[in-house]
């Protein structure tokens, strides 16, 4: 491991791996940073598939993120989450050693760090695990055909160069699962055709697309007991060289499947300099590929209950109102303590929807 990677990894762990420091620093401190040498996110760029399912090493950060609402054969609800992160420790122009020789992709030297998170949630349990490794063709990264996204034996493996159909396999310390994933719905491009702004000034953005309509079947093993499951999943895909500005404390994100076969993606970004300052983004999506973005003035989000967990105090219940869509719903978590006590602590778990619509979804809360 070269000096650039050693010092970058130390800096990352000092700022990101201490739960005690997280509330004061905020997610903006982690996802902002020096962007010189990395590719910028710009409007009017056409996302291309299947190419954009692959890693974008010229950007500073990216992730592949699946959440699933599942049921066992005995009708017990289970939530499942898998995320693979890629973090560049130096821009592509950085050299690997003092002789200024470029890094050989087949060598053990690398500028890419991979981190994977996974969790399984039931009414009585929330189990979370994490892996870190360097990016290397034999350990972690992406492959074009058949498409694979992997870190060790945590792997998304497609049958072709396209995302679906695919198998997602994870062998963890406390649980494991193998899921079959399939979807024929068009991808949904968030924001302006995939250009997703992250503040009102438009100075921070990501490339962002989703697949909210994924059919799932397979098995989950908890405490050595295998259970067959089936249900629905949602994939989010983002990459950027600057996800947030330094003043942004964190986000509250929702992936909701409503009872009229409609999906709703919704998030708010909170500014740590003003607790009343919010930036909203939302999109209503349909299985046939249609969708529409919602203006921020149409959205009202109010926390109605909080929960103290081992990694922080989180707003676990919400009322969401979007009058233009006749949406007035309340969210309730499957498990109140779905905190993720990992290197970067946050709350994430399955939710139920009641009110003007019924449904299920997933919620992620960061920066608390």
Buried (B, 14 or more C-beta within 10 A) or exposed (E): EBEBBEEBBEEBEEBBBEBEEBBEBBBBBBBBBEBEBBBEBEEEEEBEEBEBBBBBBBBBBBBBBBBBBBBBEEEEBBBBBBBBBBBBBBBBEBBBEEEEEEBEEEEEBBBBBBBBBBBBBBEEBBBBBBBBBBBBEEBBBBBEEEBBBBBBEBBBBBEEBBBBBBBBBBEBEEBBBBBBBBBEBBBBBBBEBBBBBBBEEEEBBBBBBBBBBBBBEBBBBBEEEEBEBBBBBBBBBBBBBBBBBBBBBBBBBBBBBBEEEBBBBBBBBBBBEEEEBBBBBBBBBBBEEEBEBBEEEBBEBEBEBEBEBEBBEBBBBBBBBBEEBEBBBBBBBBBBBBBBBBBBBBBBBBBBBEBBBEBBBBBBBBBB
